């Protein structure tokens, strides 16, 4: 059996530990070691990274095309193609790629990364079709959030029909983008909407999305999307809480610059309290997602406060000495916990 080099080293350590503990004899240990072999090169991982880089470059190229007016004007002069035609062509290509990708998933399931790359390309072409459709119907109102809402329904419907978590992720990303742009438009692009700045708005949005994920879990037809929606809701919630603990509910950066960071301590306490509640919830109900989000962002919040309160007042030698000691203690404690779990 060929395994990755990291897995091979891990298996070597386990077999050596079992031998030292007397669980297996030397003959069994040698037999186990001969049952696997480390790969010389991980071609599957190279394929995965290559597809990621290719898709990222394609996404950057498409984004550059959409925002560069000189390129768009040049293309218009050369091809003189109406926006609606570009939208229809992009939509047609996207539909063809969706069918191709999901047909390959059925017949060529082992080509996982290339199949996902085809679906991802279809997702980008869908976004391009919606963008040019909006350009064709633009009346100068500046309310482009309706286009993002259309993409939410399109991605959501496609994700549900094809049972694709990848497409569902883009539906959730589009939903967050729609929420931000719609509240901005309704507030006439002021910093406040119903008395909330953007971080506070997305705290509410993340909490609602997280709650909605548990409702989805109760229905068999949407259970497959529970974990993706749950993680997305937690990302929105905890990132927004962290931003709120840093910037508070101020209307502008100019106003934020005029206050001391210590005056925002209550936002930091709220953020830390929610992290603790999430950690305890995860430990009590064996919810790994809630536990890991809680612990991770609790540490992020603590170190953020450390930089905010002591960067200017402490000597840098003392500052980094304390920082090094804290990470050393965390590493030592994590090592002990890992050893206990390993022995179990």
Rosetta blueprint (number, residue, H / E / L):
1 X L
2 X E
3 X E
4 X L
5 X H
6 X H
7 X H
8 X H
9 X H
10 X H
11 X H
12 X H
13 X H
14 X H
15 X H
16 X H
17 X H
18 X H
19 X H
20 X H
21 X L
22 X L
23 X L
24 X L
25 X L
26 X H
27 X H
28 X H
29 X H
30 X H
31 X H
32 X H
33 X H
34 X L
35 X L
36 X L
37 X E
38 X E
39 X L
40 X L
41 X L
42 X L
43 X H
44 X H
45 X H
46 X H
47 X H
48 X H
49 X H
50 X H
51 X H
52 X H
53 X H
54 X H
55 X H
56 X H
57 X H
58 X H
59 X H
60 X H
61 X H
62 X H
63 X H
64 X H
65 X H
66 X H
67 X H
68 X L
69 X H
70 X H
71 X H
72 X H
73 X H
74 X H
75 X H
76 X H
77 X H
78 X H
79 X H
80 X L
81 X L
82 X L
83 X H
84 X H
85 X H
86 X H
87 X H
88 X H
89 X H
90 X H
91 X H
92 X H
93 X H
94 X H
95 X H
96 X H
97 X H
98 X H
99 X H
100 X H
101 X H
102 X H
103 X H
104 X H
105 X H
106 X H
107 X H
108 X L
109 X L
110 X L
111 X L
112 X H
113 X H
114 X H
115 X H
116 X H
117 X H
118 X H
119 X H
120 X H
121 X H
122 X H
123 X H
124 X H
125 X H
126 X H
127 X H
128 X H
129 X H
130 X H
131 X H
132 X H
133 X H
134 X H
135 X H
136 X H
137 X H
138 X L
139 X L
140 X L
141 X L
142 X L
143 X L
144 X L
145 X H
146 X H
147 X H
148 X H
149 X H
150 X H
151 X H
152 X H
153 X H
154 X H
155 X H
156 X H
157 X H
158 X H
159 X H
160 X H
161 X H
162 X H
163 X L
164 X L
165 X H
166 X H
167 X H
168 X H
169 X H
170 X H
171 X H
172 X H
173 X H
174 X H
175 X H
176 X H
177 X H
178 X H
179 X H
180 X H
181 X H
182 X H
183 X H
184 X H
185 X H
186 X H
187 X L
188 X L
189 X L
190 X L
191 X L
192 X L
193 X E
194 X L
195 X L
196 X E
197 X L
198 X H
199 X H
200 X H
201 X H
202 X H
203 X H
204 X H
205 X H
206 X H
207 X H
208 X H
209 X H
210 X H
211 X H
212 X H
213 X H
214 X H
215 X H
216 X H
217 X H
218 X L
219 X L
220 X H
221 X H
222 X H
223 X H
224 X H
225 X H
226 X H
227 X H
228 X H
229 X H
230 X H
231 X H
232 X H
233 X H
234 X H
235 X H
236 X H
237 X H
238 X H
239 X H
240 X H
241 X H
242 X H
243 X H
244 X H
245 X H
246 X H
247 X H
248 X L
249 X L
250 X L
251 X L
252 X L
253 X H
254 X H
255 X H
256 X H
257 X H
258 X L
259 X L
260 X L
261 X H
262 X H
263 X H
264 X H
265 X H
266 X H
267 X H
268 X H
269 X H
270 X H
271 X H
272 X H
273 X H
274 X H
275 X H
276 X H
277 X H
278 X H
279 X H
280 X H
281 X H
282 X H
283 X H
284 X H
285 X H
286 X L
287 X L
288 X H
289 X H
290 X H
291 X H
292 X H
293 X H
294 X H
295 X H
296 X H
297 X H
298 X H
299 X H
300 X H
301 X H
302 X H
303 X H
304 X H
305 X H
306 X H
307 X H
308 X H
309 X H
310 X H
311 X L
312 X L
313 X L
314 X L
315 X L
316 X H
317 X H
318 X H
319 X H
320 X H
321 X H
322 X H
323 X H
324 X H
325 X H
326 X H
327 X H
328 X H
329 X H
330 X H
331 X H
332 X H
333 X H
334 X H
335 X H
336 X H
337 X H
338 X H
339 X H
340 X H
341 X H
342 X H
343 X H
344 X L
